[in-house]
Amino acid sequence: MEVQAQVLRIINKKSKKEQRRKNVTRKVFSRLEMLEGAKSIGAGAATIALAGAVVGIGNVLSSLIHSVARNPSLAKQSFGYAILGFALIEAIALFAPMMAFLISFVFRSHKKS
């Protein structure tokens, strides 16, 4: 019985080198998990810019309505400027999901071998 217990202790006992290797892999996994979390936070923060685009479009439309109400004879010219404003705001708004997708899928964290 005592011999079996000693054999089990010897088998279960790991060398210091193996324990260090195990600790290093734990650190690498925790760093990779932290990087994945940071990527998710970054992608979420990039999509907040869409709220700014919505506010910008609302301001452009509001300004168009006010300008047409004050001077109806310049409605065509004001509408052209409003369309230009919409286009610029939408171009900026398209960068937000693009950056979110880049952060999420292109910038990958690789485990070093």
Disulfide bonds with the S-S distance in Angstrom:
none
